[in-house]
Amino acid sequence: MLKAAMVGLGRWGQTILNSVQGTSDSIRFVHGVSKEPEHAAVAEKHGLRLSSDIEAAIADPEVEVVFIATPHSLHLQQVTAVAKAGKPVWCEKPLSLTRAEAAQAIEVCKQAGVPLGTGTNKRCFASMRELRRIVEAGTIGEVLHIEGHYSNEHSTRVRGGWRDDPNESPGAGMTGAGLHVLDAFVTLAGPIRQVDARMFSRKPGPDPRDVVAVLTDFESGATGLMATVRAAPMVWRIHVFGTKGWAEARGEDTVTVAEIGKEPETTTYPHVDPLRTLIESFASTVSKGTPFLITPQQILDMVSSFEAVCASIEVGRPVLIGETPRKFALG
């Protein structure tokens, strides 16, 4: 069984622990890192040795892999430290807030020869696994257009701290929810070429009321449309339109397929824990060398698209992937 360290014992670090600790045959957390005194109880609950800095976790001879769930601005530094120590690293999404830093983190792991994981776990919904299979099998033909929406009451459930800091979590609802839609887009339709994003705010934080809407152009020639509403109840919808029909993943388990000339068919698949599925995929990558469910290129494509969306919101015009408009670059 793989032994791991959890760097960051806040809300999401605890979510990771709760998904596998004591129940997985693949991985067990043995070391926790946090500077917050109240997290001593979290470490005790999960049987973790507790330290206040990542260096102690990296140096721990029992730790074989390090998971990072810390503020986004720390990711590159922390991923680099873990990789250079020769240990595989899982970094929560986004890997970085910029394409340049994400590319640097990926290259550091490549040069060190260590696996890199990240936490876009919504791709492991039963509905999304089936939707990807349908698209890749060519059932609906060539992808022409894709639409997506993910809202999850983020503004009403997650308040205070670095997640309310626009320097750490830019793009309104994009950092908490919209990133998962971008991940679905690049997984199903390939790299994005250009985005045109707008953010509409009716109430600033705390507990903001805002909407982000994005038009996307893909390198393949396909188009896309996505949105996220931070305060809205949970909704997940990814709808792919092709030359032979369409397919839609709605919620975690349901897929509807409509081929041209046929009636739509809806199927509900057995429910799975998407986070646990992704974590155990990474554990298998580390221990057995099996491919991780998210490739480094997909990680880079998602971060690149996210940076462009944030830039487009800032400057109020379409932005090409890899472009950093002057206004956005200056903050």
VENZIWO-V714531 format. One record per backbone hydrogen bond with DSSP energy under -0.5 kcal/mol. NH is the residue of the N-H (numbers start at 1). CO is the residue of the C=O. If there is no record, write none. Layout:
BEGIN
NH_CO / NH_CO
END
This chain:
BEGIN
2_26 / 4_28 / 5_65 / 6_31 / 7_5 / 7_67 / 8_6 / 8_33 / 14_10 / 15_11 / 16_12 / 17_13 / 18_14 / 19_15 / 20_16 / 20_17 / 21_17 / 23_20 / 24_20 / 28_2 / 30_4 / 31_4 / 32_49 / 33_6 / 34_51 / 37_35 / 39_36 / 40_37 / 41_38 / 43_39 / 44_40 / 45_41 / 46_42 / 47_43 / 47_44 / 48_43 / 49_30 / 51_32 / 56_53 / 57_53 / 58_54 / 59_55 / 60_56 / 63_60 / 64_3 / 64_62 / 65_3 / 66_88 / 67_5 / 68_90 / 69_7 / 74_71 / 75_72 / 78_74 / 79_75 / 80_76 / 81_77 / 82_78 / 83_79 / 84_80 / 85_81 / 85_82 / 86_83 / 87_82 / 88_64 / 89_115 / 90_66 / 91_117 / 92_68 / 102_98 / 103_99 / 104_100 / 105_101 / 106_102 / 107_103 / 108_104 / 109_105 / 110_106 / 111_107 / 112_108 / 113_109 / 113_110 / 114_109 / 117_89 / 119_91 / 121_119 / 123_120 / 124_121 / 125_122 / 126_252 / 127_252 / 129_125 / 130_126 / 131_127 / 132_128 / 133_129 / 134_130 / 135_131 / 136_132 / 137_133 / 138_134 / 138_135 / 139_134 / 141_138 / 144_241 / 145_241 / 146_223 / 147_239 / 148_225 / 149_237 / 150_227 / 151_235 / 153_232 / 154_230 / 155_230 / 156_153 / 157_153 / 158_154 / 159_157 / 163_160 / 164_161 / 165_162 / 166_164 / 168_165 / 169_165 / 174_171 / 175_170 / 175_172 / 177_173 / 178_173 / 179_174 / 180_177 / 181_177 / 181_178 / 182_178 / 183_179 / 184_180 / 185_181 / 186_182 / 187_183 / 188_184 / 189_185 / 190_186 / 193_217 / 194_217 / 195_319 / 196_215 / 198_213 / 200_211 / 201_199 / 202_209 / 203_209 / 209_203 / 210_208 / 211_200 / 212_228 / 213_198 / 214_226 / 215_196 / 216_224 / 217_194 / 218_222 / 219_191 / 221_218 / 223_144 / 224_216 / 225_146 / 226_214 / 227_148 / 228_212 / 230_210 / 230_228 / 232_229 / 235_151 / 237_149 / 238_249 / 239_147 / 240_247 / 241_145 / 242_245 / 243_142 / 244_140 / 245_140 / 246_258 / 247_240 / 248_256 / 249_238 / 250_248 / 250_254 / 251_236 / 254_250 / 255_267 / 256_248 / 257_265 / 258_246 / 260_244 / 262_259 / 265_257 / 267_255 / 269_253 / 269_267 / 274_272 / 277_273 / 278_274 / 279_275 / 280_276 / 281_277 / 282_278 / 283_279 / 284_280 / 285_281 / 286_282 / 287_283 / 288_284 / 289_284 / 289_285 / 290_284 / 299_295 / 300_296 / 301_297 / 302_298 / 303_299 / 304_300 / 305_301 / 306_302 / 307_303 / 308_304 / 309_305 / 310_306 / 311_307 / 312_308 / 313_309 / 314_310 / 315_311 / 316_312 / 317_312 / 319_195 / 321_193 / 323_320 / 329_325 / 330_326 / 331_328
END
